[in-house]
Amino acid sequence: AEYHKASAKGLDPALAVIPTPELGEVARALGGGGATVRGVEELRAALSEYVRDPRPTVIDVRITRDVLSVPYRRIQYGEDV
């Protein structure tokens, strides 16, 4: 939401982006299961891997900035969703 709020106020939205490590890779480095996914097929593969080997697992789902949250759409655009 902060990304879109900054843009709406004429600010540089890149200032709202906080870099984070790929948490799936961190989990694997610590001996657990883990995956970083950016799409549906990658998510399916990560879930299948978990079903095959049900151990402590982190699935880091990276979402797109193109989708606005419901609360933001209500506040910014008055949408009743």
Buried (B, 14 or more C-beta within 10 A) or exposed (E): EEBBBBBEEEEEBEEBEEEEEBBBBBBBEEEEBBBBBEEEEBBEEBBEBBEEEEEEBBBBBEEEEEEBEEEBBEEBEEEEE
